[in-house]
Amino acid sequence: MEFLDNLALGFATALTLQNLAYVLFGVLIGTLIGVLPGLGPIATIAMLLPMTYALPPTSALIMLAGIYYGAQYGGSTTAILVNLPGESSSVVTCIDGYQMARRGRAGAALAVAALGSFFAGTVATLVVAGLAGPMVELAFKFGPAEYFSLMVLGLIGAVVLASGSLPKAIAMIILGLLLGLIGTDVNSGVARYSFDIPQLTDGIGFVAVAMGLFAFSEIIANLEQKEEKREVFTSKVGSLMPTAKELRQAAPASVRGTLLGSVLGVLPGGGALLSSFASYTLEKKLARNPDPPFGQGNVAGVAGPESANNAGAQTSFIPMLTLGIPPNPVMALMIGAMTIHNIQPGPQVMSSNPTLFWGLIASMWVGNLALVVLNLPLIGIWVKLLTVPYRWLFPAIMVFCVIGAYSVNNDTFEVKMVVVFGFLGYLFYKLRCEPAPLILGFILGPMMEENLRRAMLLSRGDPTVFFTRPLSLALLVMAATLIIIVALPAIKKTREVAFQEDG
């Protein structure tokens, strides 16, 4: 009964005129940036963070969440029509979605993707709502030692599941942790690594790091791409109605993708990208004499991954909302948004701010419904947007970034930091280093340090506290197991093959 009361409170919050407007704005912007190649949800949320200062916390998080799962929808449109994934989790959708479009079944592919995503989003939101209570109860059993061990597991999970080289991912995590140490020591009040720069005594601004690494560096990297790479698939979209055969193939794939994505979304570093790859692999393994074969326009190759990436996107909110631990870079940005509004992420959010907690969950249902209603009629407009030359888009994005960065503290120092991290992000791009683990390390670094020091103070300097507490030991054993598993030659080879497909 309490669960239903909480959901009623959530819908009462999400369906207010103001929050409804922010849901619609979020999913529309999310779809738009999912459609436009080179602009991902991380870059967009980073750009919009300063704008959320003036918003109520609930409205700000509802809008940012809408951008995230809206981008998963939008990415499928370009993947199917242009063979160009607007969003990294839509890479797999290109394989069969584009082949369906070439056979004149683009409309059916888009409809299957949208309906599968809606089903997955609805189920995954129910999972978030159902698991939130038990997860919060578990979180209250966590002390400083357990939180530290959980963050170690989270960072190792992010390293293991990051695409590209493992040593590079570890290096990015460590760099993020080191950057998080810049500022004033909480215990002693002494400035650390600030190099006598007054603005650095409060630490490096989160907005500057996120905006530079993701928005500015994306722009510089995209300007290298030749304009002719942006050719639009000119065939007609065709009927949006799938055939009975396509529905029979798509329905079970969508259910399997939803279940797989719901589980993988909770894992550190998992989320939408890993879910879509895992779903496609599963569908290929389960299929016996597929007609048409996978890679030649099989609708299950669209329905499964699209359902999985949306379910993964939704359930990645569970560890962020209940434990205050970001499982992926987007959730790290969401934690940054909460911190901006003086809300401490973690189990106390549910009890201290139930309106925000349940309002955000209820808004996901509203947002998923809005995406289906809005997206199918707007397909023609999204395709037209792809013809806009990038030379017109990037100056507008850069101006928006500069204004947003300056508005944080009304200080040009923030703009300079964005530029510094922009070039640093471009350097990472050239070195094939994924910047996502860095942002996780940057967010978790100060939290890890605080919990490490608290655990050591409470144990009077005894480091065995992390191994004598059962929950902490279990988390560290899981972290060690992950490292051992990924070091096994067979697993290492499989991982390399999987991420080669990603590229």
Salt bridges, closest charged atoms under 4 A:
GLU146 OE2 - ARG469 NE 2.65
ASP185 OD2 - ARG192 NH1 3.74
ASP185 OD2 - ARG453 NH1 3.23
GLU224 OE2 - LYS430 NZ 3.32
GLU246 OE1 - ARG105 NH2 2.84
GLU283 OE1 - ARG256 NH2 2.80
ASP291 OD2 - LYS245 NZ 2.84
GLU449 OE2 - ARG192 NH1 2.70
GLU449 OE2 - ARG453 NH1 2.85
